[in-house]
Amino acid sequence: MAKKKYNHYVPKFYMANFSGSSNYIDKCILSSGKIVRGVPTKSTGGKDYLYGKDGVIEDAFSKMESIWASIVRSIIRTEQLPRDRNSIEELLFFIVFSDFRTWSHAQETLELWKTLYQTMARMYKAHGRLDIPDEMIECITAEDPIPNRYAFKHASHVVDCCRDLRIALIKNISDMPFVTSDNPAAKYNQLFMERGYFRPYGYGHRGFQLFLPLSLKLCLVLYDPCAYRVHHMHNGKIILKDPKAIR
């Protein structure tokens, strides 16, 4: 059971693409700006029992990661996306789970539930169905031993949405390398930002974008082809040489 305790939500094979080692990686702590060199990957990008204590979900991820690692290594080696349907399907699941399996996603889920529970309590109190002081309502929180499980249940439906998006590879030829984080799938919606739609957005919204760096020089991008046109493709890749664009 001890070997199941620390659940990686950022796979070790993935971190190795940014450090050149499967055992160590350099880390920047954003809260302090401190750079820590040579941090062991076995204790990085994970949390104790994030996927439960029975090890079932962790074992499932281990099997999937062996497939994903092979696909990602091939992309980095050839600088080309896979062409066969099964590999593309696995790549989409890798992208979605890179978003859904993180501790950040777990925290967002628990924060959403907490907000819903507090809102419900205030509504019940306003209608005379709950008699507690306001300060007690503010103390209502949410807990779950596996908060990501609900996202996992819907992963296949999200992958269905991804089939309407286009996947491409960005090659970085600037002097500034790509970096990654403990929340590696960066979601954005340029269309919403430009139109002033300051509201949440997801995989099914028009204008959706997701960026997932694979290495210091390569990055996957998933985007809505109805909202954006790519004019600078070279051999199936988007070439970027401006450090500002990388930043």
Secondary structure as UniProt FT lines:
FT   HELIX           2..4
FT   STRAND          6..8
FT   HELIX           12..19
FT   STRAND          24..29
FT   TURN            30..33
FT   STRAND          34..40
FT   HELIX           41..43
FT   STRAND          46..48
FT   TURN            49..51
FT   HELIX           56..78
FT   HELIX           85..100
FT   HELIX           103..126
FT   TURN            127..128
FT   HELIX           134..137
FT   TURN            138..139
FT   TURN            147..148
FT   HELIX           149..153
FT   HELIX           155..162
FT   TURN            163..164
FT   STRAND          166..172
FT   STRAND          186..188
FT   HELIX           190..195
FT   TURN            203..204
FT   TURN            206..207
FT   STRAND          209..213
FT   STRAND          218..223
FT   TURN            225..227
FT   STRAND          233..234
FT   TURN            235..236
FT   STRAND          237..240
FT   HELIX           243..246
//
